Amino acid sequence: AIATSIDALCIGFVYIDYSLINALIVFSCIGVITFIISSLTGIFGKSIGKYIEKWAGLVASIVFLTVGIKILLEGIM
């Protein structure tokens, strides 16, 4: 969440040099797309959670472990 906020702040600084109308259009598009994606992932997560409720801890552990190993390998290489 912090990385997303920093990214949004940087984008804001980039587009603030353009005209106000163009900046507002870009910011509105970013906001709408972010809202839609967040809503869809929430709905998807809720529906899939019903099926993997028993296995949620294991699935989360595997996902986090995989991401951690990927980051570690990228850092080493």
C-alpha positions as CSV (number, residue, x, y, z in Angstrom):
1,A,0.0,0.0,0.0
2,I,2.8,2.4,0.8
3,A,4.5,1.7,-2.5
4,T,1.3,2.3,-4.4
5,S,0.9,5.6,-2.6
6,I,4.4,6.7,-3.3
7,D,3.9,5.7,-7.0
8,A,0.7,7.7,-7.1
9,L,2.4,10.7,-5.6
10,C,5.2,10.5,-8.2
11,I,2.6,10.3,-11.0
12,G,0.9,13.4,-9.5
13,F,4.2,15.3,-9.7
14,V,4.7,14.3,-13.3
15,Y,1.3,15.3,-14.5
16,I,1.0,18.5,-12.5
17,D,3.2,20.2,-15.1
18,Y,0.5,19.7,-17.7
19,S,-2.6,21.7,-18.0
20,L,-5.1,21.4,-15.2
21,I,-7.7,19.7,-17.4
22,N,-5.3,17.1,-18.7
23,A,-4.1,16.4,-15.2
24,L,-7.6,16.0,-13.9
25,I,-8.5,13.6,-16.7
26,V,-5.5,11.5,-16.0
27,F,-6.1,11.5,-12.2
28,S,-9.8,10.6,-12.8
29,C,-8.8,7.7,-15.0
30,I,-6.3,6.4,-12.5
31,G,-8.8,6.7,-9.7
32,V,-11.6,4.9,-11.6
33,I,-9.4,2.1,-12.8
34,T,-8.0,1.6,-9.3
35,F,-11.5,1.5,-7.8
36,I,-12.7,-1.0,-10.4
37,I,-9.7,-3.3,-10.0
38,S,-9.9,-3.1,-6.2
39,S,-13.6,-3.9,-6.3
40,L,-13.2,-6.8,-8.7
41,T,-10.3,-8.4,-6.7
42,G,-12.4,-8.0,-3.5
43,I,-15.4,-9.8,-5.1
44,F,-13.1,-12.5,-6.6
45,G,-11.3,-13.0,-3.3
46,K,-14.6,-13.3,-1.5
47,S,-16.0,-15.8,-3.9
48,I,-12.9,-18.0,-4.1
49,G,-12.5,-17.8,-0.3
50,K,-15.6,-19.9,0.1
51,Y,-13.9,-22.8,-1.7
52,I,-10.5,-22.6,-0.2
53,E,-11.4,-21.6,3.4
54,K,-9.9,-24.8,4.8
55,W,-6.7,-24.3,2.8
56,A,-6.3,-20.5,3.0
57,G,-3.4,-20.6,5.4
58,L,-1.5,-23.1,3.3
59,V,-2.3,-21.3,0.0
60,A,-1.2,-18.0,1.5
61,S,2.0,-19.5,2.8
62,I,2.9,-21.0,-0.6
63,V,2.2,-17.7,-2.3
64,F,4.3,-15.7,0.2
65,L,7.1,-18.2,0.1
66,T,7.2,-18.2,-3.7
67,V,7.2,-14.4,-3.8
68,G,10.0,-14.3,-1.2
69,I,12.1,-16.8,-3.0
70,K,11.7,-14.9,-6.3
71,I,12.7,-11.6,-4.6
72,L,15.7,-13.3,-2.9
73,L,16.9,-14.8,-6.2
74,E,16.5,-11.5,-8.0
75,G,18.6,-9.9,-5.3
76,I,21.3,-12.5,-5.5
77,M,21.6,-12.5,-9.3
